[in-house]
Amino acid sequence: MQHAVSERFSRAIALGLGVLLLALLPYANAAGEDRELAALRAQANTESANKELVRRWLSELWDQARFEVADELLAEKFTRHSEGYPAQGPDAYVAIIKSCHDAFPDTRITMVAEPIAEGDRVFVRWRWTGTHEHPFRGVAPTSRKIDVLGEDVIRIQDGRITDVWPLFDPLRLMFQLGALQQVAGDKLKQ
C-alpha cells in the first residue's frame, strides 16, 4: 500500500512538473523571441546610426568642406577604393576633397535619395554641382558648370567610415568641362 501511495505521489509530481513546464513553454519561447527582437532592434539602431554618419560625411565633409570633422568621421585606416584616385588614410582623402573645392569653389554636394543601410554598409546617391574656376586634374579653368551624379558604397565599423567605393562617371565630368572635346580637337589638328 505504501508503495502504491509513493508511486501515485511520484506520478502526481511528474504530472505537475509536466504541466508547469508546458505552462512556462510560451515564456521560454518569448524569451527567445525577445532576444531575436532585441538583436533586430540593435541592428536597426546601428543601421540608423550608420546612415546618420553618412549624412554628416556628405554634408559636413564634402558639401561644407569642414575638413576638421574628418578625424571624427573617418577611421584611422580609412581607404578610398578607386582606380583613378585612391586614398589611404584620412589626410589623403581630405586632399582629394580639397582639390575638388579648390577647382570648384562653389561646390555643392547634395544627397539625391535617402541612404540605404544593410549591416555595416551604406549606399548613398549624390549630386555634385559647381563652377570650374581653377585647374582640376590637368584641365585648365573653363568657368563651365558641372552637374554630376554618383553613388558611394560605404563601410562603417565602430562608428567610423573605414572604406568608400565611389561610383560615378568621370568621362561625363570631363565632357562637361570640355576636356574631351579639347583632346579630340587637338588630335584632329595633328
C-alpha positions in Angstrom: 0.0 0.0 0.0 2.8 2.4 0.9 4.4 1.5 -2.4 1.2 2.4 -4.3 0.9 5.7 -2.5 4.5 6.5 -3.2 4.0 5.6 -6.9 0.9 7.8 -7.1 2.7 10.6 -5.4 5.6 10.3 -7.9 3.2 10.3 -10.8 1.4 13.4 -9.4 4.7 15.2 -9.0 5.8 14.3 -12.6 2.4 15.3 -13.9 2.6 18.6 -12.0 6.1 19.3 -13.3 5.0 18.5 -16.9 2.0 20.9 -16.5 4.4 23.5 -15.1 6.8 23.1 -18.0 4.0 23.3 -20.5 2.8 26.5 -18.8 6.2 28.0 -18.9 7.0 27.0 -22.5 5.4 30.1 -24.1 7.5 32.3 -21.8 10.7 30.4 -22.8 9.8 30.9 -26.5 9.0 34.6 -25.8 12.4 35.0 -24.2 14.0 33.6 -27.4 11.8 35.9 -29.5 12.7 38.8 -27.2 16.4 38.0 -27.9 15.7 38.0 -31.6 13.7 41.2 -31.4 16.4 42.8 -29.3 19.0 41.7 -31.9 16.9 43.2 -34.7 16.4 46.4 -32.8 20.2 46.7 -32.2 20.8 46.1 -35.9 18.2 48.7 -36.9 19.8 51.2 -34.4 23.2 50.5 -35.9 22.0 50.9 -39.4 20.2 54.1 -38.5 23.4 55.5 -36.8 25.4 54.4 -39.9 23.0 56.3 -42.2 23.3 59.4 -40.0 27.1 59.2 -40.1 26.9 59.1 -43.9 24.6 62.1 -44.0 27.2 64.0 -41.8 30.1 62.8 -44.1 28.3 64.1 -47.2 27.0 67.3 -45.7 29.8 68.4 -43.4 33.0 67.0 -45.0 32.0 67.1 -48.7 29.4 69.9 -49.0 30.5 72.3 -46.3 34.3 71.5 -46.6 34.6 71.2 -42.8 37.8 69.2 -43.0 38.3 69.2 -39.3 35.5 66.6 -38.9 37.5 64.1 -40.9 39.1 62.7 -37.8 35.7 62.3 -36.2 34.1 60.6 -39.2 36.9 58.5 -40.8 38.7 55.6 -39.3 42.5 55.9 -38.9 43.0 53.1 -41.6 40.4 54.6 -44.0 40.6 53.5 -47.6 39.1 55.1 -50.7 38.9 52.3 -53.3 39.2 53.9 -56.7 41.4 53.2 -59.7 41.7 56.8 -60.6 42.1 58.5 -57.2 42.6 56.0 -54.4 43.4 57.3 -50.9 44.9 55.6 -47.8 44.1 57.4 -44.6 42.0 60.5 -43.7 44.7 63.0 -44.8 44.9 61.6 -48.3 41.1 61.6 -48.6 40.8 65.1 -47.4 43.4 66.2 -50.0 41.0 64.8 -52.7 38.1 66.7 -51.3 40.2 69.9 -51.1 41.2 69.5 -54.7 37.5 69.4 -55.7 36.7 72.5 -53.6 39.8 74.3 -54.9 38.9 73.8 -58.5 35.1 74.3 -58.0 34.9 77.0 -55.2 31.1 76.9 -55.3 31.0 73.1 -54.9 27.7 71.7 -53.7 27.3 68.0 -52.8 23.7 67.0 -52.1 22.0 63.7 -51.3 19.7 62.7 -54.1 17.9 60.0 -52.1 17.9 58.6 -48.6 20.8 56.3 -47.8 20.2 52.6 -47.7 21.9 50.6 -45.0 22.5 46.9 -44.7 24.6 45.7 -41.9 27.9 47.6 -41.9 27.4 49.0 -45.4 25.5 52.1 -46.5 24.7 53.1 -50.1 24.2 56.8 -50.9 23.3 58.6 -54.1 24.6 62.2 -54.5 24.8 65.1 -56.9 27.9 67.4 -57.3 27.5 70.8 -58.8 29.9 73.6 -59.2 31.7 76.1 -61.5 35.2 75.2 -62.8 37.3 78.2 -61.7 40.8 76.7 -61.1 42.8 73.8 -62.6 41.4 70.3 -62.0 43.3 67.1 -62.7 45.2 68.6 -65.6 42.3 70.6 -67.0 42.7 74.4 -67.1 39.8 76.5 -65.7 36.9 76.7 -68.1 34.2 78.6 -66.0 31.9 75.8 -67.0 29.2 74.5 -64.7 29.2 70.8 -63.8 26.3 68.6 -62.7 27.5 65.0 -61.9 25.5 62.2 -60.3 27.3 59.5 -58.3 27.0 56.8 -55.7 29.1 55.5 -52.9 29.2 52.3 -51.1 30.5 53.0 -47.6 31.6 50.6 -44.9 31.4 51.6 -41.2 32.9 50.0 -38.2 32.9 51.2 -34.6 31.1 54.4 -35.6 33.6 55.5 -38.3 33.9 55.2 -42.0 36.5 52.6 -42.9 36.1 52.3 -46.7 34.4 54.1 -49.6 33.9 52.7 -53.0 32.9 55.7 -55.2 30.8 55.1 -58.3 30.5 57.9 -60.9 31.2 58.7 -64.5 34.5 60.6 -64.7 34.0 60.9 -68.5 30.8 62.8 -68.0 32.6 65.2 -65.7 35.4 65.7 -68.3 32.9 66.1 -71.1 31.1 68.8 -69.1 34.5 70.6 -68.6 35.1 70.4 -72.4 38.2 68.4 -71.8 37.2 65.5 -74.1 36.4 67.9 -76.9 39.7 69.7 -76.4 41.6 66.4 -76.6 39.6 65.3 -79.7 40.2 68.7 -81.3 44.0 68.5 -80.6 44.0 65.0 -82.2 42.2 66.3 -85.3 44.8 69.1 -85.7 47.7 66.7 -85.8 
